[in-house]
Amino acid sequence: MVARQFSHLFNAYAKAFNKQYDRQGSLFRGDVQRKLVPQESYYTKLIHYIHYNPVHHGFVRQPEEWKHSSFHSLISARPTLQQRQEVMDWFGGTDAYIRFHRQRPDDRLLTKLEF
């Protein structure tokens, strides 16, 4: 179900983009694929990796500075479709979530994550 929703989103975006810029063809490389997360520790590392990536690449100094991230909707009180409470419970609350994301991951960890 979720994969189909992403497919519809990407297709609609590509059509609108192509129409606006008078172009044809695909905008994205390859298919979006799902991956099983077999361990809880891997899940935690993935969340951190996603939110810390703009810091790792030097775009910002802290994850909360990157405005294009789900990090913000998870710590805000605004309505969201994300499972906010589940994520906050996973990390032990909002303060713990923010502290965890401010930690620099071990670079060896980043090379071990398989995407």
C-alpha positions in Angstrom: 0.0 0.0 0.0 2.7 2.5 1.0 4.9 1.6 -2.0 1.9 2.3 -4.3 1.3 5.6 -2.6 4.9 6.6 -3.2 4.7 5.5 -6.8 1.6 7.7 -7.4 3.3 10.6 -5.7 6.5 10.3 -7.8 4.5 9.8 -11.0 2.3 12.9 -10.3 5.4 15.0 -9.5 7.3 13.9 -12.6 4.3 14.7 -14.8 3.8 18.1 -13.3 7.6 18.8 -13.5 7.8 17.7 -17.1 4.8 19.7 -18.1 6.2 22.9 -16.4 9.6 22.6 -18.0 8.4 21.2 -21.3 10.4 18.0 -21.0 9.8 14.2 -21.1 11.1 11.2 -19.4 12.0 10.0 -15.9 13.1 12.3 -13.2 14.4 9.6 -10.8 17.0 6.9 -11.2 15.8 3.4 -10.4 12.9 2.1 -8.4 12.2 3.0 -4.8 12.7 -0.2 -2.9 11.7 -1.3 0.6 14.1 -3.0 2.9 13.4 -5.2 5.9 14.9 -3.8 9.2 15.6 -7.0 11.1 17.0 -5.5 14.3 16.0 -2.8 16.7 19.5 -1.4 16.8 19.5 -1.1 13.0 16.2 0.8 13.1 17.7 3.3 15.6 20.8 3.7 13.4 18.7 4.3 10.3 16.7 7.0 11.9 19.9 8.7 13.0 21.6 8.2 9.7 18.7 9.8 7.8 18.5 12.9 10.1 22.3 13.3 10.5 23.1 13.0 6.8 22.9 16.7 6.0 25.4 17.3 8.9 27.7 14.6 7.6 27.8 16.3 4.2 28.4 19.7 5.7 25.1 21.4 4.7 24.3 22.2 8.4 25.9 21.9 11.8 23.0 20.2 13.6 20.2 18.0 12.3 17.5 20.4 13.4 19.0 23.1 11.0 18.0 21.1 7.9 14.5 22.3 7.1 13.8 19.4 4.6 13.7 16.7 7.3 11.1 14.8 9.2 13.1 15.7 12.3 11.0 18.8 12.6 7.6 17.2 12.3 8.6 14.6 14.9 9.5 17.2 17.5 6.7 19.6 16.8 3.1 19.6 18.1 1.6 20.1 14.7 -0.6 17.3 13.2 1.3 14.7 11.2 0.8 11.3 9.6 4.1 10.1 11.1 4.0 7.8 14.2 5.4 10.6 16.3 4.7 9.1 19.7 6.1 5.8 18.7 9.4 7.4 17.6 9.6 9.5 20.8 8.9 6.5 23.0 11.6 4.6 21.0 14.2 7.2 21.9 12.9 7.9 25.5 11.2 11.2 24.9 11.7 14.4 22.8 14.8 15.6 24.8 16.5 12.2 24.5 15.6 12.2 20.8 17.2 15.6 20.2 20.3 14.7 22.3 20.7 11.4 20.4 20.6 13.2 17.0 23.2 15.7 18.1 25.8 12.9 18.5 28.2 12.3 15.7 27.9 8.7 14.5 30.9 6.6 14.2 32.0 6.9 10.5 32.6 3.1 10.5 28.9 2.7 11.2 27.9 4.8 8.1 29.8 2.4 5.9 28.2 -0.7 7.5 24.7 0.4 6.9 23.3 -1.3 3.8 20.8 0.6 1.7 
